[in-house]
Amino acid sequence: MTQAGMIFYTVRYRVAYANGESSPIKFSEVMAGTPDEASEKVKRFEFQRTDAHPIRSVNIRAVENC
């Protein structure tokens, strides 16, 4: 069951690393109230990761309802 006003979004994005490389396009399912909130959750998650190269930016490609 989802929280009131929250729905699942599929966020498609690419990570740009500080060394100049980019990830392949990634997909993540996120529960959020709005597409913008879903994008912010994915960005926050990627920047908190410690198992990857330092990140320069997270480029959101699309946010779609599941």
PDBQT receptor file of N, H, CA, C and O in Angstrom, charges set to zero:
ATOM      1  N   MET A   1       0.846  -1.174   0.000  1.00  0.00    +0.000 N 
ATOM      2  CA  MET A   1       0.000   0.000   0.000  1.00  0.00    +0.000 C 
ATOM      3  C   MET A   1       0.891   1.236   0.000  1.00  0.00    +0.000 C 
ATOM      4  O   MET A   1       1.880   1.283   0.732  1.00  0.00    +0.000 OA
ATOM      5  N   THR A   2       0.556   2.232  -0.807  1.00  0.00    +0.000 N 
ATOM      6  H   THR A   2      -0.248   2.194  -1.402  1.00  0.00    +0.000 HD
ATOM      7  CA  THR A   2       1.345   3.457  -0.868  1.00  0.00    +0.000 C 
ATOM      8  C   THR A   2       0.797   4.481   0.110  1.00  0.00    +0.000 C 
ATOM      9  O   THR A   2      -0.359   4.410   0.528  1.00  0.00    +0.000 OA
ATOM     10  N   GLN A   3       1.648   5.432   0.466  1.00  0.00    +0.000 N 
ATOM     11  H   GLN A   3       2.587   5.489   0.126  1.00  0.00    +0.000 HD
ATOM     12  CA  GLN A   3       1.207   6.511   1.330  1.00  0.00    +0.000 C 
ATOM     13  C   GLN A   3       0.271   7.422   0.549  1.00  0.00    +0.000 C 
ATOM     14  O   GLN A   3       0.340   7.474  -0.679  1.00  0.00    +0.000 OA
ATOM     15  N   ALA A   4      -0.601   8.139   1.247  1.00  0.00    +0.000 N 
ATOM     16  H   ALA A   4      -0.657   8.097   2.245  1.00  0.00    +0.000 HD
ATOM     17  CA  ALA A   4      -1.565   9.015   0.593  1.00  0.00    +0.000 C 
ATOM     18  C   ALA A   4      -0.854  10.027  -0.294  1.00  0.00    +0.000 C 
ATOM     19  O   ALA A   4       0.081  10.696   0.146  1.00  0.00    +0.000 OA
ATOM     20  N   GLY A   5      -1.294  10.140  -1.537  1.00  0.00    +0.000 N 
ATOM     21  H   GLY A   5      -2.053   9.597  -1.895  1.00  0.00    +0.000 HD
ATOM     22  CA  GLY A   5      -0.726  11.102  -2.466  1.00  0.00    +0.000 C 
ATOM     23  C   GLY A   5       0.581  10.676  -3.104  1.00  0.00    +0.000 C 
ATOM     24  O   GLY A   5       1.149  11.432  -3.892  1.00  0.00    +0.000 OA
ATOM     25  N   MET A   6       1.070   9.496  -2.790  1.00  0.00    +0.000 N 
ATOM     26  H   MET A   6       0.608   8.882  -2.151  1.00  0.00    +0.000 HD
ATOM     27  CA  MET A   6       2.343   9.029  -3.332  1.00  0.00    +0.000 C 
ATOM     28  C   MET A   6       2.075   7.971  -4.400  1.00  0.00    +0.000 C 
ATOM     29  O   MET A   6       1.228   7.098  -4.212  1.00  0.00    +0.000 OA
ATOM     30  N   ILE A   7       2.787   8.046  -5.504  1.00  0.00    +0.000 N 
ATOM     31  H   ILE A   7       3.475   8.755  -5.657  1.00  0.00    +0.000 HD
ATOM     32  CA  ILE A   7       2.687   7.020  -6.541  1.00  0.00    +0.000 C 
ATOM     33  C   ILE A   7       4.098   6.626  -6.971  1.00  0.00    +0.000 C 
ATOM     34  O   ILE A   7       5.069   7.314  -6.654  1.00  0.00    +0.000 OA
ATOM     35  N   PHE A   8       4.198   5.528  -7.686  1.00  0.00    +0.000 N 
ATOM     36  H   PHE A   8       3.409   4.970  -7.944  1.00  0.00    +0.000 HD
ATOM     37  CA  PHE A   8       5.493   5.075  -8.174  1.00  0.00    +0.000 C 
ATOM     38  C   PHE A   8       5.803   5.725  -9.509  1.00  0.00    +0.000 C 
ATOM     39  O   PHE A   8       4.953   5.801 -10.396  1.00  0.00    +0.000 OA
ATOM     40  N   TYR A   9       7.043   6.196  -9.637  1.00  0.00    +0.000 N 
ATOM     41  H   TYR A   9       7.734   6.134  -8.916  1.00  0.00    +0.000 HD
ATOM     42  CA  TYR A   9       7.550   6.760 -10.876  1.00  0.00    +0.000 C 
ATOM     43  C   TYR A   9       8.765   5.961 -11.313  1.00  0.00    +0.000 C 
ATOM     44  O   TYR A   9       9.535   5.486 -10.478  1.00  0.00    +0.000 OA
ATOM     45  N   THR A  10       8.937   5.814 -12.618  1.00  0.00    +0.000 N 
ATOM     46  H   THR A  10       8.311   6.200 -13.296  1.00  0.00    +0.000 HD
ATOM     47  CA  THR A  10      10.163   5.268 -13.167  1.00  0.00    +0.000 C 
ATOM     48  C   THR A  10      10.990   6.447 -13.648  1.00  0.00    +0.000 C 
ATOM     49  O   THR A  10      10.553   7.226 -14.496  1.00  0.00    +0.000 OA
ATOM     50  N   VAL A  11      12.184   6.567 -13.099  1.00  0.00    +0.000 N 
ATOM     51  H   VAL A  11      12.539   5.935 -12.410  1.00  0.00    +0.000 HD
ATOM     52  CA  VAL A  11      13.079   7.663 -13.457  1.00  0.00    +0.000 C 
ATOM     53  C   VAL A  11      14.201   7.102 -14.323  1.00  0.00    +0.000 C 
ATOM     54  O   VAL A  11      14.886   6.157 -13.931  1.00  0.00    +0.000 OA
ATOM     55  N   ARG A  12      14.381   7.688 -15.493  1.00  0.00    +0.000 N 
ATOM     56  H   ARG A  12      13.825   8.456 -15.811  1.00  0.00    +0.000 HD
ATOM     57  CA  ARG A  12      15.452   7.286 -16.408  1.00  0.00    +0.000 C 
ATOM     58  C   ARG A  12      16.514   8.383 -16.354  1.00  0.00    +0.000 C 
ATOM     59  O   ARG A  12      16.209   9.563 -16.531  1.00  0.00    +0.000 OA
ATOM     60  N   TYR A  13      17.765   7.983 -16.109  1.00  0.00    +0.000 N 
ATOM     61  H   TYR A  13      18.013   7.025 -15.965  1.00  0.00    +0.000 HD
ATOM     62  CA  TYR A  13      18.800   8.997 -15.903  1.00  0.00    +0.000 C 
ATOM     63  C   TYR A  13      20.181   8.467 -16.255  1.00  0.00    +0.000 C 
ATOM     64  O   TYR A  13      20.379   7.265 -16.430  1.00  0.00    +0.000 OA
ATOM     65  N   ARG A  14      21.126   9.387 -16.355  1.00  0.00    +0.000 N 
ATOM     66  H   ARG A  14      20.965  10.363 -16.212  1.00  0.00    +0.000 HD
ATOM     67  CA  ARG A  14      22.524   9.054 -16.613  1.00  0.00    +0.000 C 
ATOM     68  C   ARG A  14      23.370   9.819 -15.610  1.00  0.00    +0.000 C 
ATOM     69  O   ARG A  14      23.084  10.974 -15.294  1.00  0.00    +0.000 OA
ATOM     70  N   VAL A  15      24.412   9.169 -15.113  1.00  0.00    +0.000 N 
ATOM     71  H   VAL A  15      24.645   8.231 -15.370  1.00  0.00    +0.000 HD
ATOM     72  CA  VAL A  15      25.315   9.793 -14.146  1.00  0.00    +0.000 C 
ATOM     73  C   VAL A  15      26.588  10.225 -14.871  1.00  0.00    +0.000 C 
ATOM     74  O   VAL A  15      27.192   9.437 -15.599  1.00  0.00    +0.000 OA
ATOM     75  N   ALA A  16      26.995  11.489 -14.668  1.00  0.00    +0.000 N 
ATOM     76  H   ALA A  16      26.505  12.129 -14.077  1.00  0.00    +0.000 HD
ATOM     77  CA  ALA A  16      28.261  11.992 -15.204  1.00  0.00    +0.000 C 
ATOM     78  C   ALA A  16      29.261  12.007 -14.049  1.00  0.00    +0.000 C 
ATOM     79  O   ALA A  16      29.030  12.640 -13.019  1.00  0.00    +0.000 OA
ATOM     80  N   TYR A  17      30.367  11.304 -14.236  1.00  0.00    +0.000 N 
ATOM     81  H   TYR A  17      30.555  10.789 -15.073  1.00  0.00    +0.000 HD
ATOM     82  CA  TYR A  17      31.376  11.198 -13.189  1.00  0.00    +0.000 C 
ATOM     83  C   TYR A  17      32.417  12.304 -13.319  1.00  0.00    +0.000 C 
ATOM     84  O   TYR A  17      32.587  12.881 -14.393  1.00  0.00    +0.000 OA
ATOM     85  N   ALA A  18      33.108  12.596 -12.226  1.00  0.00    +0.000 N 
ATOM     86  H   ALA A  18      32.970  12.128 -11.354  1.00  0.00    +0.000 HD
ATOM     87  CA  ALA A  18      34.111  13.668 -12.193  1.00  0.00    +0.000 C 
ATOM     88  C   ALA A  18      35.284  13.386 -13.131  1.00  0.00    +0.000 C 
ATOM     89  O   ALA A  18      35.961  14.316 -13.570  1.00  0.00    +0.000 OA
ATOM     90  N   ASN A  19      35.529  12.121 -13.439  1.00  0.00    +0.000 N 
ATOM     91  H   ASN A  19      34.979  11.366 -13.082  1.00  0.00    +0.000 HD
ATOM     92  CA  ASN A  19      36.654  11.773 -14.324  1.00  0.00    +0.000 C 
ATOM     93  C   ASN A  19      36.295  11.929 -15.806  1.00  0.00    +0.000 C 
ATOM     94  O   ASN A  19      37.107  11.589 -16.666  1.00  0.00    +0.000 OA
ATOM     95  N   GLY A  20      35.100  12.433 -16.122  1.00  0.00    +0.000 N 
ATOM     96  H   GLY A  20      34.440  12.710 -15.423  1.00  0.00    +0.000 HD
ATOM     97  CA  GLY A  20      34.691  12.675 -17.506  1.00  0.00    +0.000 C 
ATOM     98  C   GLY A  20      33.878  11.551 -18.125  1.00  0.00    +0.000 C 
ATOM     99  O   GLY A  20      33.345  11.719 -19.222  1.00  0.00    +0.000 OA
ATOM    100  N   GLU A  21      33.766  10.416 -17.461  1.00  0.00    +0.000 N 
ATOM    101  H   GLU A  21      34.199  10.279 -16.570  1.00  0.00    +0.000 HD
ATOM    102  CA  GLU A  21      32.989   9.296 -17.990  1.00  0.00    +0.000 C 
ATOM    103  C   GLU A  21      31.522   9.439 -17.603  1.00  0.00    +0.000 C 
ATOM    104  O   GLU A  21      31.173  10.185 -16.688  1.00  0.00    +0.000 OA
ATOM    105  N   SER A  22      30.667   8.705 -18.322  1.00  0.00    +0.000 N 
ATOM    106  H   SER A  22      30.950   8.099 -19.065  1.00  0.00    +0.000 HD
ATOM    107  CA  SER A  22      29.227   8.680 -18.017  1.00  0.00    +0.000 C 
ATOM    108  C   SER A  22      28.767   7.243 -17.884  1.00  0.00    +0.000 C 
ATOM    109  O   SER A  22      29.328   6.333 -18.495  1.00  0.00    +0.000 OA
ATOM    110  N   SER A  23      27.739   7.056 -17.078  1.00  0.00    +0.000 N 
ATOM    111  H   SER A  23      27.283   7.796 -16.582  1.00  0.00    +0.000 HD
ATOM    112  CA  SER A  23      27.159   5.723 -16.922  1.00  0.00    +0.000 C 
ATOM    113  C   SER A  23      26.253   5.429 -18.111  1.00  0.00    +0.000 C 
ATOM    114  O   SER A  23      25.846   6.344 -18.827  1.00  0.00    +0.000 OA
ATOM    115  N   PRO A  24      25.939   4.157 -18.322  1.00  0.00    +0.000 N 
ATOM    116  CA  PRO A  24      24.841   3.865 -19.257  1.00  0.00    +0.000 C 
ATOM    117  C   PRO A  24      23.548   4.428 -18.652  1.00  0.00    +0.000 C 
ATOM    118  O   PRO A  24      23.512   4.770 -17.470  1.00  0.00    +0.000 OA
ATOM    119  N   ILE A  25      22.521   4.519 -19.441  1.00  0.00    +0.000 N 
ATOM    120  H   ILE A  25      22.550   4.241 -20.401  1.00  0.00    +0.000 HD
ATOM    121  CA  ILE A  25      21.244   5.014 -18.915  1.00  0.00    +0.000 C 
ATOM    122  C   ILE A  25      20.752   4.027 -17.863  1.00  0.00    +0.000 C 
ATOM    123  O   ILE A  25      20.736   2.817 -18.087  1.00  0.00    +0.000 OA
ATOM    124  N   LYS A  26      20.351   4.566 -16.706  1.00  0.00    +0.000 N 
ATOM    125  H   LYS A  26      20.364   5.549 -16.524  1.00  0.00    +0.000 HD
ATOM    126  CA  LYS A  26      19.865   3.766 -15.588  1.00  0.00    +0.000 C 
ATOM    127  C   LYS A  26      18.373   4.004 -15.407  1.00  0.00    +0.000 C 
ATOM    128  O   LYS A  26      17.841   5.031 -15.827  1.00  0.00    +0.000 OA
ATOM    129  N   PHE A  27      17.708   3.044 -14.776  1.00  0.00    +0.000 N 
ATOM    130  H   PHE A  27      18.141   2.209 -14.435  1.00  0.00    +0.000 HD
ATOM    131  CA  PHE A  27      16.291   3.154 -14.457  1.00  0.00    +0.000 C 
ATOM    132  C   PHE A  27      16.114   2.903 -12.966  1.00  0.00    +0.000 C 
ATOM    133  O   PHE A  27      16.758   2.018 -12.402  1.00  0.00    +0.000 OA
ATOM    134  N   SER A  28      15.250   3.671 -12.333  1.00  0.00    +0.000 N 
ATOM    135  H   SER A  28      14.727   4.390 -12.791  1.00  0.00    +0.000 HD
ATOM    136  CA  SER A  28      14.972   3.478 -10.919  1.00  0.00    +0.000 C 
ATOM    137  C   SER A  28      13.495   3.725 -10.670  1.00  0.00    +0.000 C 
ATOM    138  O   SER A  28      12.929   4.694 -11.176  1.00  0.00    +0.000 OA
ATOM    139  N   GLU A  29      12.871   2.856  -9.896  1.00  0.00    +0.000 N 
ATOM    140  H   GLU A  29      13.330   2.068  -9.485  1.00  0.00    +0.000 HD
ATOM    141  CA  GLU A  29      11.474   3.068  -9.497  1.00  0.00    +0.000 C 
ATOM    142  C   GLU A  29      11.468   3.729  -8.132  1.00  0.00    +0.000 C 
ATOM    143  O   GLU A  29      12.106   3.253  -7.193  1.00  0.00    +0.000 OA
ATOM    144  N   VAL A  30      10.737   4.837  -8.034  1.00  0.00    +0.000 N 
ATOM    145  H   VAL A  30      10.220   5.224  -8.797  1.00  0.00    +0.000 HD
ATOM    146  CA  VAL A  30      10.728   5.647  -6.823  1.00  0.00    +0.000 C 
ATOM    147  C   VAL A  30       9.293   5.995  -6.464  1.00  0.00    +0.000 C 
ATOM    148  O   VAL A  30       8.488   6.308  -7.341  1.00  0.00    +0.000 OA
ATOM    149  N   MET A  31       8.968   5.941  -5.167  1.00  0.00    +0.000 N 
ATOM    150  H   MET A  31       9.622   5.687  -4.455  1.00  0.00    +0.000 HD
ATOM    151  CA  MET A  31       7.654   6.383  -4.710  1.00  0.00    +0.000 C 
ATOM    152  C   MET A  31       7.781   7.844  -4.292  1.00  0.00    +0.000 C 
ATOM    153  O   MET A  31       8.618   8.191  -3.459  1.00  0.00    +0.000 OA
ATOM    154  N   ALA A  32       6.935   8.702  -4.885  1.00  0.00    +0.000 N 
ATOM    155  H   ALA A  32       6.256   8.419  -5.562  1.00  0.00    +0.000 HD
ATOM    156  CA  ALA A  32       7.003  10.131  -4.596  1.00  0.00    +0.000 C 
ATOM    157  C   ALA A  32       5.653  10.769  -4.878  1.00  0.00    +0.000 C 
ATOM    158  O   ALA A  32       4.771  10.157  -5.480  1.00  0.00    +0.000 OA
ATOM    159  N   GLY A  33       5.509  12.013  -4.433  1.00  0.00    +0.000 N 
ATOM    160  H   GLY A  33       6.225  12.511  -3.945  1.00  0.00    +0.000 HD
ATOM    161  CA  GLY A  33       4.266  12.745  -4.644  1.00  0.00    +0.000 C 
ATOM    162  C   GLY A  33       4.180  13.408  -6.003  1.00  0.00    +0.000 C 
ATOM    163  O   GLY A  33       3.089  13.580  -6.548  1.00  0.00    +0.000 OA
ATOM    164  N   THR A  34       5.341  13.785  -6.560  1.00  0.00    +0.000 N 
ATOM    165  H   THR A  34       6.226  13.645  -6.118  1.00  0.00    +0.000 HD
ATOM    166  CA  THR A  34       5.384  14.473  -7.865  1.00  0.00    +0.000 C 
ATOM    167  C   THR A  34       6.583  13.960  -8.658  1.00  0.00    +0.000 C 
ATOM    168  O   THR A  34       7.498  13.371  -8.083  1.00  0.00    +0.000 OA
ATOM    169  N   PRO A  35       6.587  14.180  -9.977  1.00  0.00    +0.000 N 
ATOM    170  CA  PRO A  35       7.756  13.803 -10.776  1.00  0.00    +0.000 C 
ATOM    171  C   PRO A  35       9.035  14.525 -10.318  1.00  0.00    +0.000 C 
ATOM    172  O   PRO A  35      10.114  13.932 -10.315  1.00  0.00    +0.000 OA
ATOM    173  N   ASP A  36       8.914  15.788  -9.938  1.00  0.00    +0.000 N 
ATOM    174  H   ASP A  36       8.037  16.269  -9.941  1.00  0.00    +0.000 HD
ATOM    175  CA  ASP A  36      10.087  16.534  -9.467  1.00  0.00    +0.000 C 
ATOM    176  C   ASP A  36      10.656  15.916  -8.190  1.00  0.00    +0.000 C 
ATOM    177  O   ASP A  36      11.873  15.820  -8.026  1.00  0.00    +0.000 OA
ATOM    178  N   GLU A  37       9.774  15.502  -7.296  1.00  0.00    +0.000 N 
ATOM    179  H   GLU A  37       8.786  15.580  -7.429  1.00  0.00    +0.000 HD
ATOM    180  CA  GLU A  37      10.223  14.864  -6.056  1.00  0.00    +0.000 C 
ATOM    181  C   GLU A  37      10.920  13.541  -6.362  1.00  0.00    +0.000 C 
ATOM    182  O   GLU A  37      11.921  13.210  -5.727  1.00  0.00    +0.000 OA
ATOM    183  N   ALA A  38      10.403  12.784  -7.325  1.00  0.00    +0.000 N 
ATOM    184  H   ALA A  38       9.589  13.054  -7.841  1.00  0.00    +0.000 HD
ATOM    185  CA  ALA A  38      11.029  11.521  -7.719  1.00  0.00    +0.000 C 
ATOM    186  C   ALA A  38      12.431  11.782  -8.269  1.00  0.00    +0.000 C 
ATOM    187  O   ALA A  38      13.367  11.047  -7.952  1.00  0.00    +0.000 OA
ATOM    188  N   SER A  39      12.582  12.815  -9.084  1.00  0.00    +0.000 N 
ATOM    189  H   SER A  39      11.822  13.412  -9.342  1.00  0.00    +0.000 HD
ATOM    190  CA  SER A  39      13.893  13.173  -9.637  1.00  0.00    +0.000 C 
ATOM    191  C   SER A  39      14.873  13.519  -8.526  1.00  0.00    +0.000 C 
ATOM    192  O   SER A  39      16.018  13.067  -8.541  1.00  0.00    +0.000 OA
ATOM    193  N   GLU A  40      14.430  14.315  -7.570  1.00  0.00    +0.000 N 
ATOM    194  H   GLU A  40      13.500  14.682  -7.558  1.00  0.00    +0.000 HD
ATOM    195  CA  GLU A  40      15.297  14.723  -6.463  1.00  0.00    +0.000 C 
ATOM    196  C   GLU A  40      15.730  13.533  -5.612  1.00  0.00    +0.000 C 
ATOM    197  O   GLU A  40      16.869  13.483  -5.147  1.00  0.00    +0.000 OA
ATOM    198  N   LYS A  41      14.826  12.574  -5.408  1.00  0.00    +0.000 N 
ATOM    199  H   LYS A  41      13.901  12.614  -5.786  1.00  0.00    +0.000 HD
ATOM    200  CA  LYS A  41      15.177  11.383  -4.622  1.00  0.00    +0.000 C 
ATOM    201  C   LYS A  41      16.273  10.577  -5.317  1.00  0.00    +0.000 C 
ATOM    202  O   LYS A  41      17.202  10.096  -4.669  1.00  0.00    +0.000 OA
ATOM    203  N   VAL A  42      16.161  10.433  -6.641  1.00  0.00    +0.000 N 
ATOM    204  H   VAL A  42      15.407  10.824  -7.167  1.00  0.00    +0.000 HD
ATOM    205  CA  VAL A  42      17.172   9.687  -7.392  1.00  0.00    +0.000 C 
ATOM    206  C   VAL A  42      18.507  10.421  -7.338  1.00  0.00    +0.000 C 
ATOM    207  O   VAL A  42      19.544   9.794  -7.122  1.00  0.00    +0.000 OA
ATOM    208  N   LYS A  43      18.499  11.732  -7.529  1.00  0.00    +0.000 N 
ATOM    209  H   LYS A  43      17.657  12.241  -7.705  1.00  0.00    +0.000 HD
ATOM    210  CA  LYS A  43      19.745  12.505  -7.464  1.00  0.00    +0.000 C 
ATOM    211  C   LYS A  43      20.399  12.371  -6.091  1.00  0.00    +0.000 C 
ATOM    212  O   LYS A  43      21.604  12.142  -5.989  1.00  0.00    +0.000 OA
ATOM    213  N   ARG A  44      19.609  12.513  -5.056  1.00  0.00    +0.000 N 
ATOM    214  H   ARG A  44      18.630  12.699  -5.140  1.00  0.00    +0.000 HD
ATOM    215  CA  ARG A  44      20.136  12.411  -3.691  1.00  0.00    +0.000 C 
ATOM    216  C   ARG A  44      20.755  11.028  -3.447  1.00  0.00    +0.000 C 
ATOM    217  O   ARG A  44      21.832  10.918  -2.862  1.00  0.00    +0.000 OA
ATOM    218  N   PHE A  45      20.069   9.984  -3.899  1.00  0.00    +0.000 N 
ATOM    219  H   PHE A  45      19.194  10.074  -4.375  1.00  0.00    +0.000 HD
ATOM    220  CA  PHE A  45      20.578   8.620  -3.742  1.00  0.00    +0.000 C 
ATOM    221  C   PHE A  45      21.921   8.448  -4.450  1.00  0.00    +0.000 C 
ATOM    222  O   PHE A  45      22.863   7.913  -3.866  1.00  0.00    +0.000 OA
ATOM    223  N   GLU A  46      22.017   8.894  -5.693  1.00  0.00    +0.000 N 
ATOM    224  H   GLU A  46      21.252   9.329  -6.168  1.00  0.00    +0.000 HD
ATOM    225  CA  GLU A  46      23.256   8.720  -6.456  1.00  0.00    +0.000 C 
ATOM    226  C   GLU A  46      24.415   9.470  -5.811  1.00  0.00    +0.000 C 
ATOM    227  O   GLU A  46      25.528   8.948  -5.754  1.00  0.00    +0.000 OA
ATOM    228  N   PHE A  47      24.173  10.688  -5.324  1.00  0.00    +0.000 N 
ATOM    229  H   PHE A  47      23.269  11.112  -5.371  1.00  0.00    +0.000 HD
ATOM    230  CA  PHE A  47      25.250  11.452  -4.703  1.00  0.00    +0.000 C 
ATOM    231  C   PHE A  47      25.686  10.862  -3.365  1.00  0.00    +0.000 C 
ATOM    232  O   PHE A  47      26.803  11.124  -2.918  1.00  0.00    +0.000 OA
ATOM    233  N   GLN A  48      24.832  10.071  -2.716  1.00  0.00    +0.000 N 
ATOM    234  H   GLN A  48      23.925   9.858  -3.079  1.00  0.00    +0.000 HD
ATOM    235  CA  GLN A  48      25.174   9.456  -1.437  1.00  0.00    +0.000 C 
ATOM    236  C   GLN A  48      25.922   8.139  -1.595  1.00  0.00    +0.000 C 
ATOM    237  O   GLN A  48      26.466   7.618  -0.621  1.00  0.00    +0.000 OA
ATOM    238  N   ARG A  49      25.956   7.596  -2.806  1.00  0.00    +0.000 N 
ATOM    239  H   ARG A  49      25.514   8.019  -3.597  1.00  0.00    +0.000 HD
ATOM    240  CA  ARG A  49      26.628   6.308  -3.031  1.00  0.00    +0.000 C 
ATOM    241  C   ARG A  49      28.121   6.429  -2.755  1.00  0.00    +0.000 C 
ATOM    242  O   ARG A  49      28.740   7.453  -3.045  1.00  0.00    +0.000 OA
ATOM    243  N   THR A  50      28.680   5.380  -2.198  1.00  0.00    +0.000 N 
ATOM    244  H   THR A  50      28.176   4.548  -1.962  1.00  0.00    +0.000 HD
ATOM    245  CA  THR A  50      30.113   5.368  -1.921  1.00  0.00    +0.000 C 
ATOM    246  C   THR A  50      30.836   4.291  -2.726  1.00  0.00    +0.000 C 
ATOM    247  O   THR A  50      32.048   4.126  -2.589  1.00  0.00    +0.000 OA
ATOM    248  N   ASP A  51      30.106   3.560  -3.559  1.00  0.00    +0.000 N 
ATOM    249  H   ASP A  51      29.121   3.694  -3.670  1.00  0.00    +0.000 HD
ATOM    250  CA  ASP A  51      30.703   2.456  -4.316  1.00  0.00    +0.000 C 
ATOM    251  C   ASP A  51      30.966   2.815  -5.777  1.00  0.00    +0.000 C 
ATOM    252  O   ASP A  51      31.079   1.923  -6.618  1.00  0.00    +0.000 OA
ATOM    253  N   ALA A  52      31.065   4.105  -6.092  1.00  0.00    +0.000 N 
ATOM    254  H   ALA A  52      30.974   4.830  -5.409  1.00  0.00    +0.000 HD
ATOM    255  CA  ALA A  52      31.289   4.541  -7.469  1.00  0.00    +0.000 C 
ATOM    256  C   ALA A  52      32.273   5.710  -7.475  1.00  0.00    +0.000 C 
ATOM    257  O   ALA A  52      32.637   6.236  -6.423  1.00  0.00    +0.000 OA
ATOM    258  N   HIS A  53      32.693   6.102  -8.665  1.00  0.00    +0.000 N 
ATOM    259  H   HIS A  53      32.397   5.675  -9.520  1.00  0.00    +0.000 HD
ATOM    260  CA  HIS A  53      33.568   7.266  -8.809  1.00  0.00    +0.000 C 
ATOM    261  C   HIS A  53      32.848   8.514  -8.305  1.00  0.00    +0.000 C 
ATOM    262  O   HIS A  53      31.619   8.533  -8.240  1.00  0.00    +0.000 OA
ATOM    263  N   PRO A  54      33.600   9.557  -7.947  1.00  0.00    +0.000 N 
ATOM    264  CA  PRO A  54      32.940  10.822  -7.574  1.00  0.00    +0.000 C 
ATOM    265  C   PRO A  54      32.046  11.313  -8.719  1.00  0.00    +0.000 C 
ATOM    266  O   PRO A  54      32.394  11.194  -9.894  1.00  0.00    +0.000 OA
ATOM    267  N   ILE A  55      30.901  11.860  -8.349  1.00  0.00    +0.000 N 
ATOM    268  H   ILE A  55      30.619  11.956  -7.394  1.00  0.00    +0.000 HD
ATOM    269  CA  ILE A  55      29.884  12.255  -9.330  1.00  0.00    +0.000 C 
ATOM    270  C   ILE A  55      29.924  13.752  -9.579  1.00  0.00    +0.000 C 
ATOM    271  O   ILE A  55      30.015  14.550  -8.646  1.00  0.00    +0.000 OA
ATOM    272  N   ARG A  56      29.853  14.120 -10.859  1.00  0.00    +0.000 N 
ATOM    273  H   ARG A  56      29.779  13.471 -11.617  1.00  0.00    +0.000 HD
ATOM    274  CA  ARG A  56      29.764  15.526 -11.247  1.00  0.00    +0.000 C 
ATOM    275  C   ARG A  56      28.302  15.958 -11.332  1.00  0.00    +0.000 C 
ATOM    276  O   ARG A  56      27.939  17.031 -10.850  1.00  0.00    +0.000 OA
ATOM    277  N   SER A  57      27.456  15.115 -11.952  1.00  0.00    +0.000 N 
ATOM    278  H   SER A  57      27.750  14.243 -12.344  1.00  0.00    +0.000 HD
ATOM    279  CA  SER A  57      26.045  15.461 -12.070  1.00  0.00    +0.000 C 
ATOM    280  C   SER A  57      25.208  14.212 -12.353  1.00  0.00    +0.000 C 
ATOM    281  O   SER A  57      25.719  13.181 -12.789  1.00  0.00    +0.000 OA
ATOM    282  N   VAL A  58      23.908  14.339 -12.091  1.00  0.00    +0.000 N 
ATOM    283  H   VAL A  58      23.492  15.177 -11.737  1.00  0.00    +0.000 HD
ATOM    284  CA  VAL A  58      22.931  13.302 -12.425  1.00  0.00    +0.000 C 
ATOM    285  C   VAL A  58      21.951  13.954 -13.386  1.00  0.00    +0.000 C 
ATOM    286  O   VAL A  58      21.261  14.911 -13.034  1.00  0.00    +0.000 OA
ATOM    287  N   ASN A  59      21.895  13.427 -14.603  1.00  0.00    +0.000 N 
ATOM    288  H   ASN A  59      22.455  12.649 -14.889  1.00  0.00    +0.000 HD
ATOM    289  CA  ASN A  59      21.072  14.016 -15.655  1.00  0.00    +0.000 C 
ATOM    290  C   ASN A  59      19.802  13.199 -15.841  1.00  0.00    +0.000 C 
ATOM    291  O   ASN A  59      19.843  12.080 -16.353  1.00  0.00    +0.000 OA
ATOM    292  N   ILE A  60      18.684  13.757 -15.425  1.00  0.00    +0.000 N 
ATOM    293  H   ILE A  60      18.651  14.666 -15.009  1.00  0.00    +0.000 HD
ATOM    294  CA  ILE A  60      17.393  13.072 -15.546  1.00  0.00    +0.000 C 
ATOM    295  C   ILE A  60      16.941  13.134 -16.994  1.00  0.00    +0.000 C 
ATOM    296  O   ILE A  60      16.907  14.210 -17.591  1.00  0.00    +0.000 OA
ATOM    297  N   ARG A  61      16.595  11.990 -17.558  1.00  0.00    +0.000 N 
ATOM    298  H   ARG A  61      16.623  11.116 -17.073  1.00  0.00    +0.000 HD
ATOM    299  CA  ARG A  61      16.135  11.909 -18.946  1.00  0.00    +0.000 C 
ATOM    300  C   ARG A  61      14.613  11.898 -19.051  1.00  0.00    +0.000 C 
ATOM    301  O   ARG A  61      14.044  12.523 -19.946  1.00  0.00    +0.000 OA
ATOM    302  N   ALA A  62      13.953  11.182 -18.130  1.00  0.00    +0.000 N 
ATOM    303  H   ALA A  62      14.416  10.675 -17.403  1.00  0.00    +0.000 HD
ATOM    304  CA  ALA A  62      12.501  11.081 -18.168  1.00  0.00    +0.000 C 
ATOM    305  C   ALA A  62      11.981  10.595 -16.831  1.00  0.00    +0.000 C 
ATOM    306  O   ALA A  62      12.654   9.848 -16.120  1.00  0.00    +0.000 OA
ATOM    307  N   VAL A  63      10.769  11.030 -16.496  1.00  0.00    +0.000 N 
ATOM    308  H   VAL A  63      10.222  11.637 -17.073  1.00  0.00    +0.000 HD
ATOM    309  CA  VAL A  63      10.076  10.548 -15.296  1.00  0.00    +0.000 C 
ATOM    310  C   VAL A  63       8.683  10.141 -15.761  1.00  0.00    +0.000 C 
ATOM    311  O   VAL A  63       7.932  10.961 -16.289  1.00  0.00    +0.000 OA
ATOM    312  N   GLU A  64       8.342   8.868 -15.560  1.00  0.00    +0.000 N 
ATOM    313  H   GLU A  64       8.952   8.202 -15.130  1.00  0.00    +0.000 HD
ATOM    314  CA  GLU A  64       7.066   8.345 -16.030  1.00  0.00    +0.000 C 
ATOM    315  C   GLU A  64       6.333   7.637 -14.903  1.00  0.00    +0.000 C 
ATOM    316  O   GLU A  64       6.962   7.053 -14.020  1.00  0.00    +0.000 OA
ATOM    317  N   ASN A  65       5.024   7.684 -14.929  1.00  0.00    +0.000 N 
ATOM    318  H   ASN A  65       4.513   8.158 -15.646  1.00  0.00    +0.000 HD
ATOM    319  CA  ASN A  65       4.214   6.929 -13.973  1.00  0.00    +0.000 C 
ATOM    320  C   ASN A  65       4.371   5.448 -14.267  1.00  0.00    +0.000 C 
ATOM    321  O   ASN A  65       4.449   5.038 -15.425  1.00  0.00    +0.000 OA
ATOM    322  N   CYS A  66       4.418   4.647 -13.204  1.00  0.00    +0.000 N 
ATOM    323  H   CYS A  66       4.355   4.980 -12.263  1.00  0.00    +0.000 HD
ATOM    324  CA  CYS A  66       4.488   3.188 -13.382  1.00  0.00    +0.000 C 
ATOM    325  C   CYS A  66       3.115   2.625 -13.650  1.00  0.00    +0.000 C 
ATOM    326  O   CYS A  66       2.968   1.415 -13.827  1.00  0.00    +0.000 OA
TER     327      CYS A  66
